[in-house]
Amino acid sequence: MQKILVIEDDSHISDVLCQLMRQSGFYPVPAYSGTEAVMLFQQGDFALVLLDLMIPGKTGEEVLEEIRTSSAVPVIALTAKDDKETTVHLLQLGADDYIVKPFDKDELLARIEVQLRRSQALEPQEESLSYKDIVLNLDGYDAYINNQEAGLSKKEFEILHLLMSNPRKVFSKNNLYERVWDDEFFGDDNTLNVHISKLRMKLDAISSGEEYIQTVWGIGFRMKE
């Protein structure tokens, strides 16, 4: 389930947007200020951002600039202004699209789908991914350590793939569960811990003494440097 950051300080409009996202198969995460939005964006892994420009704390323009310093995630700006100067300014700051309030729900969803398709088309289609002596065959869901197959299950492979895709990032249990199981994490599910434990055992069985997955206590997991 793709996560969408909904940055809107009006609680009624935020609720409407989040409900629309859920009905359309997305997982919305609301933010009610620019400061909160930046914090959530840094913690999460979002497929798209809906950004209202008139928000407290950091302005919408400042949030957009901060997002663009580290990410090319699609950003659709929500604005009350419909003039050429505003449009040009938004695009220069790095917005991918904009929609004027009050907006039509179907038009907004169509614009979201367009941006997600463009984003996915621009992603490099890698056939393999490697870290240390681990090599993942992305087409066949195969994992090898020192050319020896690890025999991972599909979920174990997906966990390892996600961690290896950004080895310096600490993924929270929430991040991992929602990305791998495509479902909401309630905090008391032992499923992730069991899969992490089995994954570690399989890696250790081939390369004993080498720690690949590091537990960052109180936060989550990442690849061991």
KOLPA-604905 format. One record per residue (C-alpha): residue number from 1; x, y, z; chain. Coordinates in steps of 0.02 Angstrom, whole numbers, plus 32768, in hexadecimal, padded with zeros to 4 digits. Layout:
<atom num="NUM" X="X" Y="Y" Z="Z" cadena="A"/>
...
This chain:
<atom num="1" X="8000" Y="8000" Z="8000" cadena="A"/>
<atom num="2" X="804D" Y="80A4" Z="7FC8" cadena="A"/>
<atom num="3" X="805E" Y="8129" Z="804F" cadena="A"/>
<atom num="4" X="802C" Y="81DD" Z="802B" cadena="A"/>
<atom num="5" X="805B" Y="826E" Z="809D" cadena="A"/>
<atom num="6" X="7FC5" Y="82E3" Z="80AB" cadena="A"/>
<atom num="7" X="7FFF" Y="838E" Z="80E6" cadena="A"/>
<atom num="8" X="7F66" Y="83F7" Z="810E" cadena="A"/>
<atom num="9" X="7F43" Y="845D" Z="81AB" cadena="A"/>
<atom num="10" X="7E86" Y="8465" Z="8194" cadena="A"/>
<atom num="11" X="7E49" Y="83CA" Z="81F1" cadena="A"/>
<atom num="12" X="7DAA" Y="83BA" Z="8189" cadena="A"/>
<atom num="13" X="7E07" Y="83C1" Z="80E3" cadena="A"/>
<atom num="14" X="7E8D" Y="834C" Z="8128" cadena="A"/>
<atom num="15" X="7E07" Y="82CE" Z="815B" cadena="A"/>
<atom num="16" X="7DB7" Y="82D8" Z="80AE" cadena="A"/>
<atom num="17" X="7E5F" Y="82BE" Z="8058" cadena="A"/>
<atom num="18" X="7E91" Y="822E" Z="80C9" cadena="A"/>
<atom num="19" X="7DE9" Y="81D8" Z="80B1" cadena="A"/>
<atom num="20" X="7DF9" Y="81EE" Z="7FF4" cadena="A"/>
<atom num="21" X="7EA8" Y="81A3" Z="7FF9" cadena="A"/>
<atom num="22" X="7E6E" Y="810C" Z="805E" cadena="A"/>
<atom num="23" X="7DDA" Y="80EE" Z="7FEA" cadena="A"/>
<atom num="24" X="7E52" Y="80F1" Z="7F57" cadena="A"/>
<atom num="25" X="7EC6" Y="806E" Z="7FA2" cadena="A"/>
<atom num="26" X="7F4D" Y="80E0" Z="7FEA" cadena="A"/>
<atom num="27" X="7F8D" Y="80F2" Z="809B" cadena="A"/>
<atom num="28" X="7F7F" Y="81AA" Z="80CE" cadena="A"/>
<atom num="29" X="7FEA" Y="81F9" Z="8156" cadena="A"/>
<atom num="30" X="7FA8" Y="82A5" Z="818C" cadena="A"/>
<atom num="31" X="8016" Y="8337" Z="81BF" cadena="A"/>
<atom num="32" X="7FCC" Y="83DA" Z="8200" cadena="A"/>
<atom num="33" X="8063" Y="844C" Z="81FC" cadena="A"/>
<atom num="34" X="8100" Y="8463" Z="8195" cadena="A"/>
<atom num="35" X="8170" Y="8431" Z="8225" cadena="A"/>
<atom num="36" X="810F" Y="838F" Z="8243" cadena="A"/>
<atom num="37" X="810F" Y="836C" Z="8188" cadena="A"/>
<atom num="38" X="81CD" Y="8374" Z="817A" cadena="A"/>
<atom num="39" X="81E1" Y="8302" Z="8211" cadena="A"/>
<atom num="40" X="8167" Y="8281" Z="81CC" cadena="A"/>
<atom num="41" X="81B4" Y="8287" Z="8120" cadena="A"/>
<atom num="42" X="8260" Y="8263" Z="8166" cadena="A"/>
<atom num="43" X="821D" Y="81CE" Z="81C7" cadena="A"/>
<atom num="44" X="81AD" Y="8182" Z="8143" cadena="A"/>
<atom num="45" X="81BC" Y="813A" Z="8096" cadena="A"/>
<atom num="46" X="8139" Y="8197" Z="802E" cadena="A"/>
<atom num="47" X="8104" Y="817A" Z="7F7B" cadena="A"/>
<atom num="48" X="80BA" Y="822A" Z="7F6A" cadena="A"/>
<atom num="49" X="809C" Y="82CB" Z="7FCC" cadena="A"/>
<atom num="50" X="8000" Y="8338" Z="7FCA" cadena="A"/>
<atom num="51" X="8039" Y="83E3" Z="8006" cadena="A"/>
<atom num="52" X="7FC9" Y="8474" Z="803A" cadena="A"/>
<atom num="53" X="802D" Y="8515" Z="802D" cadena="A"/>
<atom num="54" X="7FD4" Y="8575" Z="80B8" cadena="A"/>
<atom num="55" X="800B" Y="8515" Z="8152" cadena="A"/>
<atom num="56" X="804F" Y="8549" Z="81FD" cadena="A"/>
<atom num="57" X="8103" Y="8530" Z="8232" cadena="A"/>
<atom num="58" X="8170" Y="851A" Z="8199" cadena="A"/>
<atom num="59" X="8119" Y="855E" Z="80FF" cadena="A"/>
<atom num="60" X="80E4" Y="84EC" Z="8071" cadena="A"/>
<atom num="61" X="8171" Y="8534" Z="8007" cadena="A"/>
<atom num="62" X="81F1" Y="850E" Z="808F" cadena="A"/>
<atom num="63" X="81B0" Y="845D" Z="80A1" cadena="A"/>
<atom num="64" X="81BD" Y="8444" Z="7FE5" cadena="A"/>
<atom num="65" X="826F" Y="8484" Z="7FE3" cadena="A"/>
<atom num="66" X="82A0" Y="840F" Z="8072" cadena="A"/>
<atom num="67" X="8252" Y="837A" Z="801B" cadena="A"/>
<atom num="68" X="82B0" Y="83A1" Z="7F7C" cadena="A"/>
<atom num="69" X="8358" Y="83A4" Z="7FD5" cadena="A"/>
<atom num="70" X="834C" Y="82E8" Z="7FF0" cadena="A"/>
<atom num="71" X="82C3" Y="829F" Z="7F85" cadena="A"/>
<atom num="72" X="8272" Y="82A0" Z="7ED9" cadena="A"/>
<atom num="73" X="81CC" Y="825F" Z="7F1C" cadena="A"/>
<atom num="74" X="8137" Y="82A8" Z="7EBB" cadena="A"/>
<atom num="75" X="80EB" Y="8341" Z="7F10" cadena="A"/>
<atom num="76" X="8040" Y="8386" Z="7EE2" cadena="A"/>
<atom num="77" X="8021" Y="8432" Z="7F2B" cadena="A"/>
<atom num="78" X="7F75" Y="8467" Z="7F68" cadena="A"/>
<atom num="79" X="7F5C" Y="8521" Z="7F4F" cadena="A"/>
<atom num="80" X="7ED0" Y="85A1" Z="7F57" cadena="A"/>
<atom num="81" X="7F26" Y="860B" Z="7ED2" cadena="A"/>
<atom num="82" X="7F0E" Y="85EE" Z="7E19" cadena="A"/>
<atom num="83" X="7F84" Y="8666" Z="7DC3" cadena="A"/>
<atom num="84" X="801C" Y="8652" Z="7D53" cadena="A"/>
<atom num="85" X="8096" Y="869C" Z="7DD1" cadena="A"/>
<atom num="86" X="8065" Y="861F" Z="7E58" cadena="A"/>
<atom num="87" X="806D" Y="858E" Z="7DDE" cadena="A"/>
<atom num="88" X="8119" Y="85BB" Z="7D9E" cadena="A"/>
<atom num="89" X="815A" Y="85D5" Z="7E50" cadena="A"/>
<atom num="90" X="811A" Y="852A" Z="7E87" cadena="A"/>
<atom num="91" X="8169" Y="84D0" Z="7DF4" cadena="A"/>
<atom num="92" X="820D" Y="852C" Z="7E0F" cadena="A"/>
<atom num="93" X="8210" Y="84F3" Z="7EC5" cadena="A"/>
<atom num="94" X="81FC" Y="843F" Z="7E8D" cadena="A"/>
<atom num="95" X="8142" Y="8417" Z="7E91" cadena="A"/>
<atom num="96" X="8111" Y="8395" Z="7E10" cadena="A"/>
<atom num="97" X="805E" Y="83D1" Z="7E02" cadena="A"/>
<atom num="98" X="7FDD" Y="843E" Z="7E59" cadena="A"/>
<atom num="99" X="7F22" Y="8444" Z="7E6E" cadena="A"/>
<atom num="100" X="7EB8" Y="84DA" Z="7E9E" cadena="A"/>
<atom num="101" X="7E3F" Y="84D7" Z="7F31" cadena="A"/>
<atom num="102" X="7DB2" Y="84AC" Z="7F35" cadena="A"/>
<atom num="103" X="7DE6" Y="8413" Z="7ECF" cadena="A"/>
<atom num="104" X="7D86" Y="8389" Z="7E7B" cadena="A"/>
<atom num="105" X="7DAA" Y="82E1" Z="7ECE" cadena="A"/>
<atom num="106" X="7DB3" Y="8281" Z="7E2B" cadena="A"/>
<atom num="107" X="7E2B" Y="82FF" Z="7DE0" cadena="A"/>
<atom num="108" X="7E9C" Y="82F5" Z="7E79" cadena="A"/>
<atom num="109" X="7E9F" Y="8236" Z="7E71" cadena="A"/>
<atom num="110" X="7EC6" Y="823E" Z="7DB7" cadena="A"/>
<atom num="111" X="7F58" Y="82B4" Z="7DD7" cadena="A"/>
<atom num="112" X="7F99" Y="8242" Z="7E62" cadena="A"/>
<atom num="113" X="7F93" Y="81AA" Z="7DEF" cadena="A"/>
<atom num="114" X="7FF0" Y="8208" Z="7D67" cadena="A"/>
<atom num="115" X="807C" Y="823B" Z="7DDE" cadena="A"/>
<atom num="116" X="808C" Y="818C" Z="7E26" cadena="A"/>
<atom num="117" X="8098" Y="8140" Z="7D77" cadena="A"/>
<atom num="118" X="811E" Y="81BE" Z="7D47" cadena="A"/>
<atom num="119" X="817F" Y="819D" Z="7DE7" cadena="A"/>
<atom num="120" X="817B" Y="80E1" Z="7DCF" cadena="A"/>
<atom num="121" X="81B0" Y="80F2" Z="7D19" cadena="A"/>
<atom num="122" X="8248" Y="8158" Z="7D4C" cadena="A"/>
<atom num="123" X="8282" Y="80D9" Z="7DCD" cadena="A"/>
<atom num="124" X="8316" Y="8073" Z="7D8F" cadena="A"/>
<atom num="125" X="82E6" Y="7FBD" Z="7D73" cadena="A"/>
<atom num="126" X="8376" Y="7F63" Z="7DC5" cadena="A"/>
<atom num="127" X="838D" Y="7EA9" Z="7DAE" cadena="A"/>
<atom num="128" X="83F9" Y="7E92" Z="7E49" cadena="A"/>
<atom num="129" X="8428" Y="7EE9" Z="7EEA" cadena="A"/>
<atom num="130" X="84C3" Y="7ECA" Z="7F52" cadena="A"/>
<atom num="131" X="8506" Y="7EF9" Z="7FFE" cadena="A"/>
<atom num="132" X="85A5" Y="7EB1" Z="8047" cadena="A"/>
<atom num="133" X="85A6" Y="7DFD" Z="800A" cadena="A"/>
<atom num="134" X="84E8" Y="7DF1" Z="7FF5" cadena="A"/>
<atom num="135" X="84A1" Y="7DF6" Z="7F45" cadena="A"/>
<atom num="136" X="83E5" Y="7DFB" Z="7F24" cadena="A"/>
<atom num="137" X="839D" Y="7DC0" Z="7E7E" cadena="A"/>
<atom num="138" X="8305" Y="7E32" Z="7E75" cadena="A"/>
<atom num="139" X="82B2" Y="7DD4" Z="7DE7" cadena="A"/>
<atom num="140" X="82B7" Y="7D2A" Z="7E39" cadena="A"/>
<atom num="141" X="82AC" Y="7D57" Z="7EF2" cadena="A"/>
<atom num="142" X="8353" Y="7CFF" Z="7F0D" cadena="A"/>
<atom num="143" X="83D4" Y="7D34" Z="7F90" cadena="A"/>
<atom num="144" X="848A" Y="7CFD" Z="7F8C" cadena="A"/>
<atom num="145" X="8517" Y="7D10" Z="800A" cadena="A"/>
<atom num="146" X="85C3" Y="7CEB" Z="7FC4" cadena="A"/>
<atom num="147" X="8569" Y="7C9B" Z="7F2F" cadena="A"/>
<atom num="148" X="8509" Y="7C24" Z="7FA2" cadena="A"/>
<atom num="149" X="844B" Y="7C2E" Z="7F9C" cadena="A"/>
<atom num="150" X="83FD" Y="7C63" Z="8041" cadena="A"/>
<atom num="151" X="8352" Y="7C12" Z="8026" cadena="A"/>
<atom num="152" X="82EA" Y="7CA7" Z="8061" cadena="A"/>
<atom num="153" X="822E" Y="7CAB" Z="8063" cadena="A"/>
<atom num="154" X="81D6" Y="7D34" Z="7FFF" cadena="A"/>
<atom num="155" X="81BA" Y="7DA0" Z="809B" cadena="A"/>
<atom num="156" X="826C" Y="7D87" Z="80D8" cadena="A"/>
<atom num="157" X="82AB" Y="7DB9" Z="802C" cadena="A"/>
<atom num="158" X="823E" Y="7E55" Z="802A" cadena="A"/>
<atom num="159" X="827B" Y="7E8A" Z="80D8" cadena="A"/>
<atom num="160" X="8330" Y="7E74" Z="80A3" cadena="A"/>
<atom num="161" X="8310" Y="7ECD" Z="7FFE" cadena="A"/>
<atom num="162" X="82C3" Y="7F62" Z="8057" cadena="A"/>
<atom num="163" X="8353" Y="7F6F" Z="80D3" cadena="A"/>
<atom num="164" X="83D6" Y="7F5D" Z="804A" cadena="A"/>
<atom num="165" X="8381" Y="7FDD" Z="7FDB" cadena="A"/>
<atom num="166" X="83B4" Y="8064" Z="8057" cadena="A"/>
<atom num="167" X="8436" Y="8013" Z="80CA" cadena="A"/>
<atom num="168" X="845A" Y="80AD" Z="8134" cadena="A"/>
<atom num="169" X="83A4" Y="80D0" Z="815A" cadena="A"/>
<atom num="170" X="8356" Y="808F" Z="81FB" cadena="A"/>
<atom num="171" X="82AD" Y="8041" Z="81D0" cadena="A"/>
<atom num="172" X="822F" Y="8040" Z="825D" cadena="A"/>
<atom num="173" X="81C4" Y="7FA7" Z="8279" cadena="A"/>
<atom num="174" X="8134" Y="800F" Z="8239" cadena="A"/>
<atom num="175" X="8193" Y="8035" Z="8196" cadena="A"/>
<atom num="176" X="81C4" Y="7F80" Z="8179" cadena="A"/>
<atom num="177" X="811D" Y="7F33" Z="81A1" cadena="A"/>
<atom num="178" X="80B7" Y="7FAA" Z="8137" cadena="A"/>
<atom num="179" X="812E" Y="7F9A" Z="80A2" cadena="A"/>
<atom num="180" X="8142" Y="7EDD" Z="80A7" cadena="A"/>
<atom num="181" X="8096" Y="7EA5" Z="80E1" cadena="A"/>
<atom num="182" X="8039" Y="7F36" Z="808E" cadena="A"/>
<atom num="183" X="7FD0" Y="7F4D" Z="812B" cadena="A"/>
<atom num="184" X="7FC4" Y="7FC0" Z="81C1" cadena="A"/>
<atom num="185" X="8039" Y="7F9A" Z="8253" cadena="A"/>
<atom num="186" X="7FE5" Y="7F96" Z="82FE" cadena="A"/>
<atom num="187" X="8083" Y="7F8A" Z="8366" cadena="A"/>
<atom num="188" X="8061" Y="7EE3" Z="83BC" cadena="A"/>
<atom num="189" X="8077" Y="7E6D" Z="8328" cadena="A"/>
<atom num="190" X="8107" Y="7DF3" Z="8340" cadena="A"/>
<atom num="191" X="8107" Y="7DC1" Z="8288" cadena="A"/>
<atom num="192" X="8193" Y="7E39" Z="8258" cadena="A"/>
<atom num="193" X="8203" Y="7E04" Z="82E8" cadena="A"/>
<atom num="194" X="81F0" Y="7D4D" Z="82B8" cadena="A"/>
<atom num="195" X="821D" Y="7D6F" Z="8203" cadena="A"/>
<atom num="196" X="82B4" Y="7DDA" Z="8233" cadena="A"/>
<atom num="197" X="82F0" Y="7D4F" Z="82A6" cadena="A"/>
<atom num="198" X="82DF" Y="7CC9" Z="821F" cadena="A"/>
<atom num="199" X="8334" Y="7D3A" Z="81A0" cadena="A"/>
<atom num="200" X="83C8" Y="7D55" Z="8214" cadena="A"/>
<atom num="201" X="83D6" Y="7C99" Z="8233" cadena="A"/>
<atom num="202" X="83DA" Y="7C72" Z="8179" cadena="A"/>
<atom num="203" X="845F" Y="7CF7" Z="8158" cadena="A"/>
<atom num="204" X="84C6" Y="7CBD" Z="81EC" cadena="A"/>
<atom num="205" X="84BB" Y="7C07" Z="81B3" cadena="A"/>
<atom num="206" X="851E" Y="7C35" Z="8117" cadena="A"/>
<atom num="207" X="8591" Y="7CBC" Z="815A" cadena="A"/>
<atom num="208" X="85A5" Y="7C97" Z="8214" cadena="A"/>
<atom num="209" X="85E7" Y="7D27" Z="827C" cadena="A"/>
<atom num="210" X="85B6" Y="7DAE" Z="81FF" cadena="A"/>
<atom num="211" X="852B" Y="7E21" Z="823D" cadena="A"/>
<atom num="212" X="84C3" Y="7E64" Z="81AD" cadena="A"/>
<atom num="213" X="8428" Y="7EAC" Z="8201" cadena="A"/>
<atom num="214" X="843E" Y="7F24" Z="8291" cadena="A"/>
<atom num="215" X="83BA" Y="7F47" Z="8315" cadena="A"/>
<atom num="216" X="83B0" Y="7FFF" Z="8342" cadena="A"/>
<atom num="217" X="835D" Y="7FF3" Z="83EB" cadena="A"/>
<atom num="218" X="82BD" Y="8055" Z="83FD" cadena="A"/>
<atom num="219" X="82B9" Y="8080" Z="8343" cadena="A"/>
<atom num="220" X="82C6" Y="7FEB" Z="82CE" cadena="A"/>
<atom num="221" X="8340" Y="7F94" Z="825A" cadena="A"/>
<atom num="222" X="83C2" Y="7FBC" Z="81D6" cadena="A"/>
<atom num="223" X="8451" Y="7F67" Z="817D" cadena="A"/>
<atom num="224" X="84EE" Y="7F56" Z="81E7" cadena="A"/>
<atom num="225" X="857B" Y="7FC3" Z="81A4" cadena="A"/>
